[in-house]
């Protein structure tokens, strides 16, 4: 059974859900950064033309989300440096 996060904005999510969300956010960041993520699409079918537009997330928003997810998962945290004499 996976541990459920009980604090912060990701409260109620399991570690696996957070990892999946992190993977999606990182993939979206890569696609947006490389220009592979479309925002507006249109197509014609017979005499009808349809279009759909998605709201584009900014790179800064995605980076902030990635950092929050990493923090919730404890990824990238460094242990304090302690010197022993």
JOJOUR-V506941 format. One record per residue. N is the residue number from 0. PHI is phi in degrees with one decimal (none if undefined). Layout:
N_PHI ; N_PHI
This chain:
0_none ; 1_-85.3 ; 2_-71.9 ; 3_-95.7 ; 4_-73.2 ; 5_-112.7 ; 6_-131.8 ; 7_77.2 ; 8_-70.9 ; 9_-100.5 ; 10_-57.1 ; 11_94.5 ; 12_-93.5 ; 13_-83.6 ; 14_-59.9 ; 15_-63.6 ; 16_-65.5 ; 17_-64.9 ; 18_-63.1 ; 19_-64.9 ; 20_-64.2 ; 21_-63.2 ; 22_-61.5 ; 23_-64.5 ; 24_-65.5 ; 25_-65.6 ; 26_-66.0 ; 27_-63.2 ; 28_-61.6 ; 29_-63.9 ; 30_-64.4 ; 31_-68.8 ; 32_-65.0 ; 33_-96.4 ; 34_78.6 ; 35_-89.2 ; 36_-99.8 ; 37_-81.3 ; 38_-117.7 ; 39_-130.0 ; 40_-132.3 ; 41_-141.4 ; 42_-150.7 ; 43_-114.7 ; 44_-137.3 ; 45_69.1 ; 46_-92.3 ; 47_-107.9 ; 48_-111.2 ; 49_-119.1 ; 50_-144.2 ; 51_-139.8 ; 52_-127.4 ; 53_-104.6 ; 54_-73.9 ; 55_-90.4 ; 56_-80.9 ; 57_-82.0 ; 58_-61.6 ; 59_-64.3 ; 60_-63.5 ; 61_-65.4 ; 62_-63.4 ; 63_-63.2 ; 64_-63.4 ; 65_-59.3 ; 66_-65.8 ; 67_-66.1 ; 68_-65.1 ; 69_-62.2 ; 70_-64.1 ; 71_-63.5 ; 72_-86.1 ; 73_77.8 ; 74_-84.1 ; 75_83.7 ; 76_-76.0 ; 77_-101.7 ; 78_-75.9 ; 79_-61.9 ; 80_-82.1 ; 81_-126.2 ; 82_-99.9 ; 83_-110.3 ; 84_-107.5
